[in-house]
Amino acid sequence: MCASDCIYLVVVSYLLGSIPFGLVLARAFGLPDPRSIGSGNIGATNMLRTGRTDVAVLTLLFDAGKGAAAVWVGRLFFEATPMMEAVSITMATLGHIYSPWLKFRGGKGVATTLGGMLALAPMLGFMLAAIWLLVFVSTGISSLSSIAMLTFLPLLGWWEFAPLTVLVLAFGAVISIYKHLSNIQRLMRGDEPRLFGEKRKVRIVRDRE
């Protein structure tokens, strides 16, 4: 890849990731602005709190699709190397977390990262999805599942990619984990809410994560 192609791919990936599908779908289905309820997040977990599981699933699929699309764009139009595909995943994740359409706020980038990994290395992506699902089924805590998945991403990546590619993926994972800081604090206090048994009703956000 030439330098200009790398720049184009970085910009396109960031813009793809920046599309706030949670907000778009909430408006399309006449639901409250997800930034005003629950955690104030635009991701699928917070969309569950609107009581619309179908919209939450759509949000998950579209957010994951952003990461996958960034990889496919690099692969089809720029003949991207695995390292540049990793860069495209990281930029899509950053676009989701720091969306220019939401005054550089957004979600936490977990679904976007996973979607990108499924496109980049399907077996590794399925392993990460299995880790998320195993922790979630065991605990019912979405944030803990996400943190576990993100922690294992660079560790498993060593089996698949060159060190520089792993470092790029690790950078995106660290940023996403950092966005879970308030969740980590609640986990340490033992008062992080579980989705199992939680009433899915709209709650006005009081302390945004």
Solvent accessible surface area in square Angstrom, and as a share of the most:
residue,aa,sasa,rsa
1,M,79,0.35
2,C,72,0.43
3,A,77,0.60
4,S,52,0.34
5,D,40,0.21
6,C,33,0.20
7,I,108,0.55
8,Y,126,0.48
9,L,0,0.00
10,V,44,0.25
11,V,73,0.42
12,V,52,0.30
13,S,0,0.00
14,Y,45,0.17
15,L,81,0.40
16,L,44,0.22
17,G,0,0.00
18,S,1,0.01
19,I,61,0.31
20,P,14,0.09
21,F,38,0.16
22,G,0,0.00
23,L,10,0.05
24,V,72,0.41
25,L,17,0.09
26,A,0,0.00
27,R,166,0.61
28,A,78,0.60
29,F,83,0.35
30,G,68,0.65
31,L,32,0.16
32,P,53,0.33
33,D,45,0.23
34,P,0,0.00
35,R,64,0.23
36,S,41,0.27
37,I,1,0.00
38,G,17,0.16
39,S,14,0.09
40,G,12,0.11
41,N,22,0.11
42,I,2,0.01
43,G,13,0.12
44,A,22,0.17
45,T,46,0.27
46,N,2,0.01
47,M,0,0.00
48,L,26,0.13
49,R,22,0.08
50,T,17,0.10
51,G,42,0.40
52,R,80,0.29
53,T,66,0.38
54,D,72,0.37
55,V,0,0.00
56,A,4,0.03
57,V,73,0.42
58,L,61,0.30
59,T,0,0.00
60,L,81,0.40
61,L,108,0.54
62,F,88,0.37
63,D,3,0.01
64,A,21,0.16
65,G,31,0.29
66,K,6,0.02
67,G,0,0.00
68,A,10,0.08
69,A,27,0.21
70,A,0,0.00
71,V,0,0.00
72,W,130,0.45
73,V,31,0.18
74,G,0,0.00
75,R,98,0.36
76,L,131,0.65
77,F,150,0.63
78,F,32,0.13
79,E,147,0.66
80,A,15,0.11
81,T,63,0.37
82,P,77,0.49
83,M,61,0.27
84,M,17,0.07
85,E,9,0.04
86,A,0,0.00
87,V,27,0.15
88,S,0,0.00
89,I,3,0.02
90,T,8,0.04
91,M,40,0.18
92,A,0,0.00
93,T,2,0.01
94,L,29,0.15
95,G,0,0.00
96,H,8,0.04
97,I,0,0.00
98,Y,74,0.28
99,S,1,0.01
100,P,42,0.27
101,W,161,0.57
102,L,11,0.05
103,K,180,0.76
104,F,124,0.52
105,R,124,0.45
106,G,21,0.21
107,G,1,0.01
108,K,24,0.10
109,G,1,0.01
110,V,24,0.14
111,A,20,0.15
112,T,0,0.00
113,T,5,0.03
114,L,30,0.15
115,G,2,0.02
116,G,0,0.00
117,M,0,0.00
118,L,56,0.28
119,A,11,0.08
120,L,19,0.09
121,A,7,0.06
122,P,76,0.48
123,M,144,0.64
124,L,7,0.04
125,G,0,0.00
126,F,129,0.54
127,M,84,0.38
128,L,0,0.00
129,A,31,0.24
130,A,58,0.45
131,I,33,0.17
132,W,64,0.23
133,L,102,0.51
134,L,123,0.61
135,V,31,0.18
136,F,30,0.13
137,V,94,0.54
138,S,83,0.54
139,T,33,0.19
140,G,0,0.00
141,I,15,0.08
142,S,14,0.09
143,S,11,0.07
144,L,58,0.29
145,S,0,0.00
146,S,7,0.04
147,I,25,0.13
148,A,20,0.16
149,M,0,0.00
150,L,1,0.00
151,T,62,0.36
152,F,88,0.37
153,L,1,0.00
154,P,24,0.15
155,L,99,0.49
156,L,31,0.15
157,G,0,0.00
158,W,133,0.47
159,W,225,0.79
160,E,101,0.45
161,F,28,0.12
162,A,60,0.46
163,P,78,0.49
164,L,105,0.52
165,T,6,0.03
166,V,2,0.01
167,L,109,0.54
168,V,29,0.16
169,L,5,0.03
170,A,22,0.17
171,F,111,0.46
172,G,4,0.04
173,A,2,0.02
174,V,92,0.53
175,I,36,0.18
176,S,0,0.00
177,I,40,0.20
178,Y,134,0.51
179,K,61,0.26
180,H,6,0.03
181,L,85,0.42
182,S,31,0.20
183,N,9,0.04
184,I,50,0.25
185,Q,86,0.38
186,R,48,0.18
187,L,45,0.22
188,M,158,0.71
189,R,156,0.57
190,G,68,0.65
191,D,77,0.40
192,E,19,0.09
193,P,65,0.41
194,R,131,0.48
195,L,16,0.08
196,F,110,0.46
197,G,86,0.83
198,E,33,0.15
199,K,151,0.64
200,R,111,0.41
201,K,112,0.48
202,V,66,0.38
203,R,86,0.31
204,I,124,0.63
205,V,24,0.14
206,R,225,0.82
207,D,120,0.62
208,R,112,0.41
209,E,63,0.28
